[in-house]
Amino acid sequence: MFEKVLIANRGEIALRIHRACREMGIKTVAIHSTADANAMHVKLADEAVCIGPATARDSYLNKAAIISAAIMTGADAIHPGYGFLSENAEFAEMVRAHGITFIGPEPEMIRLMGDKISAKKAAVEAGLPVIPGSDGEIKTSADAVTFANRIGYPVIVKATAGGGGKGMKVAHSESELVEAFELARKEAQNAFGNPAVYLEKYLQTPRHIEIQVLADNYGNIVHLGERDCSLQRNHQKILEETPSPALNPEQREQIGSVVVQAMKKLGYTNVGTVEFLYENGQFYFLEMNTRIQVEHPITEAVTGIDIVRDQIRISSGSVLGYRQEDIRFNGCAMDCRINAENPDTFLPQAGTIGQWHTPGGLDVRVDSEMYAGYTVPPYYDSLIAKLIVHGRTRNGVLMRLRRSLEEFVIEGIPTTIPVHQRIISNPEFIDGQYNIHWLENFLKKDKQNL
């Protein structure tokens, strides 16, 4: 087992990793920018190293500085969390080249799944169902039109190196496609330094379903069920739940088994999440995230499995220790992402937190490193807390979540708590009748009624 882990991240996930390490008897090193000197995980870690100024480019994305901090403190492993360098194959290779363990899959797998085209090809070879689309990059708008005429409109143009909704444009006609193609290429170039795009059939009312997997280095692979992540705004998840109200037990077991077999064919190790679009009873591979997910706590709630702990164990060379038949799914869980944003405009809001009171009670968990007097910096993602609620039934979870949101007190900055309160009170959401477009339509109507 590792003796010291450097946490190459910030915010709630950095604190989450610190807690897992502390419970395993592992010392931690917190890296931080000048803006995060007073962050909770920095205060709690055994050692802390400032690696640069506030901007992420000069700190949390500074590969050399992070590795230097690991060498200087004698860390034998680096946990990248999510975002930043967590899916950067070059960083993983650099870590490995310096004799330090990267807590995650092999760099080759990160690179394979990080490119949308190569990931789709790998998915097909591994037996995963995919959305009809181009086999590779579409280089001209004329080629895009030819291909779209073959598979039918609507279509979606996607950046091969994309993520977070950047470099994605929908077209319902030839004229729209020509414009969307050029816009997607420009956006992809600006966001990722790579203008390459491809084309897919656009599903009109799908749900976003993802399957959590864990795989050790000895061929043992399990899935931990699915998460429904369909509540999205600008392709950013807002609220997730497990199990999905759209699936029955047979569908759940079927797609879980398909994913496990695919991961075995790929030789995948460590933690990963395979994401699908689901429509009319059919699953279509979307992408694979080769890291821990923001929403992993709801899976922990229903399975009782500490995913971050097992991720660390696997990277240290330990055997997974349980089989698929050992996993039991207990009840339901939901996760509300609480952002420091104006609840009407969704514009990020920096500032100092006044009163801070988190909800409690049976099966209520809050992942956050905020505290009264902490100043939320303007340089990073606006996520400041995750409210995770578990219960025996979905209706019970909704009642508990409603109560927990009422108890949550954050003063000094605006947050999206009111948005979550309105969402979970909507009859369509209560009935589980939603898809990936539902939230944006709901927010438009909600704004008109305010």
N, C-alpha and C positions, 0 to 999 in steps of 0.2 A: 504494500500500500504506500501511497505517496506520503512524504513527510511535510511538504510545504507546497501549496498551490497558489499561483498568482492569478488573480481575478482580473481579466482584461476587459472590464466593462464598468458600468456605472448604474445608478438607480436601483430599482427594486430587484432586478435580476442579480446584481452584484451582492446585495444583502442576502438574497435567497441562496446563492452559492456559498457565501460565507457560513450561513447557518448549517448547511449540509456538511461542510468540511468540519466545522466545530463539533458537530455530533459524531463525526467519524474519528475525532482526535487528530485532525490534520490542521497544521498551522496555515494561516492565510496571509497573502500580501495584497494590499489594495493599491492599485495605481489610480491616479486621479489627475485631472486638470486643475489649473488654478481656481477655476470656478466651483470645483467640487471639494475643496479642502475641508469643508465642514459636513460632508455627507456622512450618513450614519455608518455605512459599511467601512468608511475610512477610519472613523472613530473606533470601531469594534475590531478591526483586523489586527493581527499581531504586528504587522509592519505596513507602512504606507510610503509610497514613492510618488512624488509629483513628476509627471512626465512631459508637461508642456502647458502652454496657454489654453484659454477657454475653447477656442475653435476645435472641433473634432478632428479636422485635418492635421492639426499640429499636436494632438494628444492621443485620443482613443483610436485614431487611424494611423498613428506613427509606429510602424512595425519595428523599426530599429530601436526606438526608445523603449518599447514594451519588452522586447527580448533582452535589452541591456538591463532593465529593471529586474528581470527574472534571474539573469546571471549574477547580478550584484547581490541579490538577496538569497541566492542559493535555492530558488524554487525548482522543484523537479517536474512540475507540470503547470500548464497554463489552461485555464478554463475561459473560453471566449464569450460565454453567454449567448445572447441573440443580438442581431444587428451588428454594426461596426465591422469587425474582422472575422465574425463567426463562420462565414461561408466564403472566406478568401483563401483559395488553395495555395497561393504563393506564401501567405503568412504561415499556414500550417506546415508547408515545406521548410520554411525558415526555422520554425520552432523545432522541427524534427532534426534539421541539420545541426542544430546547436546542442543536441543530446537531451532535449527537453520534451516531455510528452505533451502532445496536443490532445486535450480532452474533447474528442469528437471523432468522426470517421477519417479514413485515410484521405490525404490530399487529392489523390486521383479520383476518388468518389465525389469529393466536393466539386472538383472541376467538371466532372461528367454531368452532375445534376445542376450545376450552376448555369449551364448554357441550355436554354429552353429547347433548342433543336436536338442537341445530343441527348438530352434527358428524355425527349419524346421517343427517339430511336431506341434508346436503352429500354424504355418502358414497353415498347412493342416487342422487342426481343425477349423481354422477361415475362411476357404474357399479360400485361396490363391493357385494359381497353382504353383507346384514345379517341379524341375528337377528330373527325375528318378534317384534314388540313394539308398544307404543303409539307413535303419531305425535308425541305431545307429552306435556306434563305431565299426570299423573293427580292430580286435586285432592281426591278423596274416597275413602274405603275402599270405599264402595258401587260407585263407578266402577271401582275396581281389581278387585273381585270380578266384575263384569260382563265386564270385558275378559279376566280370567283364565279364566273359563268358556268364552270364545270360542276362546282359543288352547290351553287345556289346561294342567294342572299337571304338573310344578312350574314356578313362576315366580320371578323375582328382581326385587325392588324396588331401584332405583338412584337415587342423588342426581344431579340434572342437572349439578351443579358438583362432582361427587365425584372421588375419587382415593384410592389407598392402601387401598382396602377400606372406607372410611368411608361411611356412608349406604347400605350394601348389605345386604339381608336376603333370605333364601330362604324360600319358602313352598310346602308340598306339599298344602295344603288351604285351604278357605275360612276356617276359624277361624284358621289360622296366618297367612294373608294379612292379615287385619284387624289382628292384632297387629304383624306385620312392617311394615305400611304406616305405622303410627303411630310405631314405633320408628325406622324409616329417616328419617322426616321430622324427628324430634327430633334425631337424630344429625347429619343434614345441616345443620340450623339451627345446632347447636353448633359443627360443624367448619368450615362454609363461610359461615355467615350467610345461607344460602339454603335453605329447607325443600323446594323443589320436587323431586319424584321422578317417575320414569316406570317402566314395567313391560316386562319382556322374558321370553321363554321361557327357562327355565333348562336349559342343556345339562349333562348329568350326568357325562360322562367326556371332556371336551374337552382338548386341549392348547392352550397359549398360544404362538402363533407370531407373530413380528413381523418386518416387512420394513424394512430401512434404506434410506432414499433420500437423494440429494444432488441439488440443483437450483440452477443459476445463474440470473442475471437475464436470460438470453438464450434461454430455452426449452430448454436442455440439461438433461435429467433422466436419472439412472441409479438402479438399485437395486443394493445390495451384498449381495444374498442375504438369508437369513432367520436368525433366532436363535430357539431353542426356550427359552422362559422358563417352562416349566410347573412347575418346582420352586419352590413358593411356600408360605409360612406366613403366615396372616392376610393374604393377598393381597399379601404382600411377597416379592419374588424373593430366592432364596437362591443358586442356582447356574444358570448359563445355558450353552448350548452351540450351536455351529454347525458343520456343518449339522444340522438336526433329523433324528434317526433315524427319524422318522415319515414323512418325505417322500421321494419319488423325484425324479430330475432333471426329469422332465416336469412334475410338480406345482410344483416350485420355479420353473421358468421361467415357467409359466403364471401363478402368483400374482404373481410379480415384474413381469411384463408388464402385468397388470391394474392393479397399483398405480402403475406409471409412467404409464400412460394416464390414470388418475384424477387424479394430481398435475398432469398437463398441463391437464386440464379445469378444475381448481381454480385454476391459475396459481400453484402453490406454488413458493416459493424457499427456499434454504438447506437446512439439515439437518432431517430429520424421520423419524419412525418410525411406521408404520401397524401397529397391533396387531389380531390376529385370534384368535378361538377356532376351533379346527379339530377336527371330529368326523366320523367316517364318510366321510372323503374330501371334506368340504365346509368351506370357509372362511366365517367370519362376522365382519364388521367389528366391532371392539370400541371402539377409540378411536384418536386420533392424538396423539402427543407432539411438540410443535413445538419441540424442543430436542435437545441431545445426550443420549444415554442413559448410564446408569451402566455398562451392559454393552457399550459400543461397542468396547472393545479386542479382543474375540474376532473381531469383523468385520475390524478392522485386521489381525489376525494372519493370517487366511485370504485376504485380498485384497491386503495390502501397501500399502493406502491409509491415509494419515494423515487421519482424518476431521476432527479439530479444526483441523488446518492448512488443509484445504480449506474448512471452514466460515468461517474467517477470510478466506481468499482470495476466496470468493464474496461476502462482505459488503463487501469492499473494491472490488468491481466487476470482479473478474477472471473470465475464462471458465473453466468447469469443466476443460477441457483433455483430456478423454478421453470415449469413447463406451461404450455398453453392451458392444459386442463386444470392447473392449479389456480388460475386467475378467476376471481369471482367479481361480478359487476353488481355493486350494491347501490340501488337507488338512482337519483338524478343529481346533477349539479349545474350551476350557472356561474358565469364569470362576467362581471361588469368592469370594463376598463374606465377608470376615472381619470379624465384628462384635465389639465389646467388650461381650459379653453372657455371662451364665451359660449354659453349654452345655446345661443341663438345664431351666432355667426360662425362658430367653431374656430375663431381665430385664437392662436396660442396666447396665453397670458402669463408673463413672469411676475414675480412679486414675492413679498414676505408673508408667510403663513402666520396668522394670528392664533386663534383657538383651533386645536386639532383634537378631535375625539372620534375614535373608530368604534363601530358597532361590535358587539360580542354575542355570546350565547352559544348554544349547541350548534355545531356544524357551520359556524360562521368564521371565515378566515379573511384577513386583510394582508396582502403583500404590498408593502410600501416602506420606504426609508424616510418618509417625511416626518417632521415633528414641529411643534409650535416654535416659531422663531426662525425656522429654516427659510432661506431665500431661494425660490425656484429660479434657476438661471434661464435665460432666453435662448441658449445656444443649442439645445438638444430636443429630443422628442418630448411631447407634452404629457406623456403618461406619468402620473404621480402615484397611482394606487390601483390595485386590483381587488375587487370585492368578490370573494368566492363563497357561494352558499350551497350546502348539500342537504338533501332530505330524502325521505323514503319514496315520495311521489313528486311528479312535476308540479302539481298544484300546491303541495306543501312547500316546495322550493320557492315558488312564486310568492307565497304568503310570507315566508321567512325573508326573502329578498326585499319585499316591499317594506317590511319592518326595519330591516338593516339599513336601507337607504334613508329612511326617516331619521335613524339614529346618527348617521354619519355627519359630523360637523367639521367643515373646513372653512375658516374665515380668513379674509385677507386677499384671496384671489378667487375669481369665478371658476367653477368646475362644471363638468357635464353630468353631475348627479341629477339635476332636473330632467335632462333628456332621458336618462334611464328610467326615472319614475314614470314618465309619460309612455315610454315604450312598453313597460311591463303591465301597464293598465289598459293597453289596447286590446279589444276583444279578439282581433285576428292573431296577435302574438300569443295571447292566452290560449287560443285554440291550436297554436303551432302551425298556423297557415301563413307561411312567409317564404320568400326566396331571396336571392341576392339583390334584387331590385326593390324589395319591399321597403327597406328602411328609408331610402332616398325619397320614394313616393310618400311615405308617411311623414317625413320631415317637411316636405313641401306643403302638405295639407295642414300639418301641425302649425307651421309658421303663419299660414293664412288665418288660423283660428286664434292665434295669440293676440 
